[in-house]
Amino acid sequence: MIKAYAKSDIGKAREINEDSFYITEDQFNKLQLFILADGMGGCNAGDVASQKAVASAKSYIENNFEETPKDKESIMNLIKNSIEYANMVVHEKSLENENLEGMGTTLEVCLIYNNRAYIGHVGDSRIYRIRNNFMRKLTQDHSYVQKLVQEGTITKEEAEHHAKKNILMKALGCNAYVEPDIMVKGFQKGDILIICSDGLTNMVNVEDIYKIVRNDFEFATKELIDLSNQNGGIDNITIITIKNL
């Protein structure tokens, strides 16, 4: 059985919340779907991008899940196709209106099926998994500083406070085509997944995220948002927590 919580907050510095999310409310539903997007762009473009991305990925998966064969490759393709579809919807919308020009969003899609998490990822929102007293980051940020880390130019610690931390190398909706990262991870009894926008990870260190989620799963989303705002709240904050009971 899956138990999940989600919360989104505008933070202390932004005028609108450009994050969007969706979670399956019914824990007994065979389609356990969780989606998070952190939008970007001028005017109201960021919230348009994130809302469109979440709605499009959700509808694509819901419309195609039943007839999709339930083997690993087929479900991975379903996730990939849903993100490519969402990218097309957001990109085409951005061309319709000059106020929406250049808008984009991160996108995390997580489908839980048969004790596995099927994950699609674009941007610098993140997914972590807690298992056996250890928290591991499952996604790689599609950011300029992550590229520098991989090249060995800067350390992971330097990346955390780098001036160009917010520059994305890949986002959804900015181009006609996007190539998401697709992965499958085990999701065993007792495991916890955390899906979050960078409004959390830029404000709260991973040790505190781990402790709060581990110690108080039911209220962790609220506690983490409160802590993000106490630490400055310079961005919108969105968190989804999922536990395999």
N, C-alpha and C positions, 0 to 999 in steps of 0.2 A: 504494500500500500504506500502511496506517495502522499506526503504532506508538504504544502508549499505556502509561502507568504511572499507578498510583494508590497513595496511602498516607494512612492516617488515624491520628491520635494524640490521646490524651486531654488532652494539655497538662500544665501543672504545677499547676493550681488547681482543676480539676473532679473530682468523685468518679466520674462516669460519662461515657462518650463518647456524646453525643446526635447526633453526625453519622452519616450513612449514605451509602453510595455503591454504584454498580454500573458495571462496565465490561465491554464485550465482549472476552473474552480472545483469541478467534481473529481474527487480523488479516486473514484471508481470508474471513471471514463477510460476506455481502452486507448483513446488518443490523448496522451499526456504531453501537452505542448506549452513551451515557455519561450517568449520572444522579448528582446530588449533592443531599443534603438536610441542613439544619442545624436540628435540632429545638429546641423551647422549650416550657416548661410545668413545673409542679411535680412532685414525686416522680419517677417514671420516665417521665412523660408525653412528654418531649421525644424520648427515644430511640424510644418507641412510634410517635410521629407521623412521625419521619424514616424509620424502617424501613417503616412502612405505605405512606408516600408513594412511596418508591423501588420497593417491590415492586409496587404497584398500577400505577404509570406503566409499568414494565417489562412487566408481563403484558399490559396493554392494547395497547401497541405491538407486542409479539411476536404477539399473537393477531389483530391487524388489519393488519399490514404487507403480507402477501402479497396480499390482495384490494384494498388501497388503490392507486388509480391513481398512477403515479409522476410526475405533474406537480406543479409547485411548490405550487399552492393546496391540492391534496389532501393532500400531506405536511404542510403547515402545519396543516391541520385535524386531521390525525392527532395531531400534537403537542399542539394545544390540547385536543382531546378527552381525551387521556391525562391531562393535568393536571387537567381538570375531574372526571374519574373518580377520580383520586387524592384530590382535595379532598373529594369525596363520601364516600369510604371513611374518610378520617381524621376528617371531621366527624361521621359517624355513630358511629364508634368512641368519640369523645369524649363522646357523649351516653349511652353504655352504662354508664359507670362514673364515679362522682364524682371518683375519683383522676385521671382523665384529662380532667376538665372544663377547657375553655379551652386545651387543647394545640394546638400548631400547628408549622409548619415552613417553612423556605424550600424551594424546589425549582428545580433547574436540570436541564433535559432537553436533551440534544444528540444529534441523529441525523445522522450523516455519510452522505451519499448523493450519488454523482455529482459529486464535488468541490464540494459545498455542505454547509454546516452549518445544519441546521434546529434552531432554538433556542427553547425555552420557558422563561420566567423568572418566578418569584414570590419576593419578599423581598430580602435584601441579600447573599446569596452572589453571586459574580461570575464572569463569563466574559471573558477577555482573548484577543486574537489577536495573535501576533507575526508580522509580515511585513516583509521588507526592512529589518531593523534598527530597526523601530518597533513598540512595543507599544500597542495600543488597547483600551480597555474597551468591550466590546460591549453590556453590560447597564447599565441604570440602577437604582440601589438604590431599593427601595420603602421608603424610610425618612423619618423626620421631618426629619432634617438635609438630605437631598437635596431635599426640598420647599422648605426655607429657601434652599438654594443656587439653585434654579430661580426662586424669587421675588426673588432678589437681596438677601435679608436678611443672609446671611453668605457668605463666600468659600469656595471649595473647600478652601483651607488651614485655615480655621477649622473646617470640618466634620470634618476628620480628628481633631480633639481635643475635639469638642463633648461636653458632659456628657450630652446626650440622644441620643447617636449610636446607641444600640442600640434605640431605639423604632422599630418597624416600622409603616408605614401599610397594608401589605398582607402577609398570610401565608397559607399553605395550611392549610385545615382549621378555621380559626377561625369561618368563616361557612358557610352552606349553599351559597353561590356564590362563586367567585373568578374574576377576569378576568386571566389571565396575559398577559405581553408575549410575542408570537410574532414571530420574525424569521428571515430567511434571509441568510446571509453566505457569500461565496466562501471556499473552503478549498482553496487551490492547493498544488501541489508546493512543499515547503519551509516552508509555513505551520505554526505551532504554536498550539494552543489550550490555555489554562489555565483550568480550572474549580476554584473554591476557596471554602471557607467563610470567614467574616470572622475566624476564628481566625488565618488567615494575614495578611489585609490590614490587620488592626488591629495586628499585631506587626512586620510587615516592609514597608518602603516599596517602591513599584512599581519604582523603579530597581534595587533589589537583586533583586526577583523576576525582572525582565527579564534581568539579567546572569547569574543562576544558571541559569535555564532555557536561555538562549541558549548559555552556555559548556559546560554539562554536562547535556544533556537526559536522559540515561539515569539519572542519580542526583539529579536536581533535586528530586524530591519529598522524598527523605530530607534533603537539604541545607536545603531551605526549612523543613521541620519542626524540624530541629535549630536553625536560626536563630530561628524563632518562639519556641522554648522558651528559648533563650539570652536573648531580649529580654523574657522574662517569662512567656510561655505561659499567659496568663490564660483561655484558652478552648480548646475542642477545635479541632483543625486537620485539615482534609481537603483534599487536592489531587489533581486529575487532570490529567495533561499528555498531549496528543495531537499527533502529528506526521504530516503527509502527506509520506511519503518519496518 
